[in-house]
Structure formats: structure tokens, C-alpha cells
């Protein structure tokens, strides 16, 4: 039997902290990957139909009443709305969603990784698969049994074998949607190349957890970007030049302030 792997977690204070939930993190023991993937295709179509400044209810109206995602039945439309909300928030009152939606419209090539980072912040089942996938060398093949075991270890065997298999299939599909895996049946690890936009979002997530300075380079969020610390710093400085965040690096000191990524924070400063 493969060795058990621990799952990347939110900070220890997360379970009892109302602040992370208020920011848009989802604190739960299970998540949408029991029956859905990252739903990237649906998210792209939804954001094309709903403007960035729309209220929360507009997303549900678009999915359930206007059927912009082309689902066949009312039941399917309602389930899709529920799962997308659980995975990606769809709530402009939460800073995480405001930041993600802003960056989504800035950088279309970044969308798969932006969706991944949000999904990791909101679905612990997806998080439980991260150590295995990120521990794979490029070119190696994903072991389905190892993936099932990683999820079983996280869920403490609460899930039935059938549900475990479904979660494994759905998480593998999500990592394929983001570019970390390639192939329909035989899933092969490949490296991703994040943009400054993606790195800025990963730094915002780490900053929201309470990380500062060089601690921002060693988080769950940066770990899924296939970047060395030096590459992360360079991309952060590029993000600064794009006006996305404040950053300085010199004399062994790294200072990063990504709070201006939140459109409300940015307007308050101007």
C-alpha cells in the first residue's frame, strides 16, 4: 500500500477563524469534487454572460433562469449553480471573488490557474490531491491507486469506495483542465507556466492567510505553480510593473503587498 500523504491545509486557525471565510475561503470537510470537476468550461461561459460588476443573484439567474450554460433540465441547472458557487464563490461581497474576477478579465491565458487557485481555497477534496500531483516529476504517469489513497487518507475513510473513485476521477480531470496533467486515460504530469497575474493571485491568497515576506513564496498557492522561489520573485516584480501589487526585493529582504488587487481596496487608496 502506498505511503499516506498529508493534505495541504489552510492555516490552523482557519477552522475557527471567521476572517478567512469572510475573505472567501470555504471552510469544510468535503466539497464539490464528489460529483463535479473544476468546471472550467462552465466558468468561462458564465463569466462571458455575466458582467464583472453584477451582484451575486445575477449568476444564479444566468444559470437557472436564462440557462446560459445550456443545461437540459431545471434540476441540472440548479445543481450546476450550486456547485459553481461552492467551487468559485460567485459572490462579489467576498474579496477573493473580486480579486479573481478582476484578474480573470485582465489575463485570459491565466484563467485555468486562477480557477485552480480558487478551487483549492474552496474545496478540501481538490486540496487533498495536490501533494501527489505536485510531487510527480514531469513525464511521469499518475497512479490512480495512489490518488485514491491520498483522498482516503484525507477523508479518514468517511467516503465509500464508489465516492472515492468518483473524487479521484474528478480531481484528475481538474488537474488536466489546469494543464498539470495531460491525457484522457493515461494522465501524464507536465509543468505549467504561470503568468505574473497568476503569481499575484497566489501571493494575495498567501497574504490573506497571514504570510509575509519570503514566507509568501512557500505556500500551498505557490506550490502548484511549478516555480522556483527566484522565479516567483521575478514574476512578482513583473506583476508590480503591471500595477497589480507593491513589491521590493533587495539586501535579502522581500516585501510584497498584494492588497491592492481587491478593486474595493484599490478604489479606497485612490
Secondary structure, 3 states (H helix, E strand, C coil): CCCCCCCCCCCHHHHHCHHHHHHCCCCCCCCHHHCCCCCHHHHHHHHHHCCCCCCHHHHHHHHHHCCCCCCCCHHHHHHHHHHHHHHHCCCCCCHHHHHHHHHHHHCHHHHHHHHHHHHHHHCHHHHHHHHHHHCCCCCCECCHHHHHHHHHHHHCCCCCHHHHHHHHHHHHHHHHHCCCEECCCCCEECCCCCCHHHHHHHHHHHHHHCCCHHHHHCCHHHHCCCCCHHHHHHHHHHHHHCCCCEEEEECCEEEEECHHHCHHHHHHHC
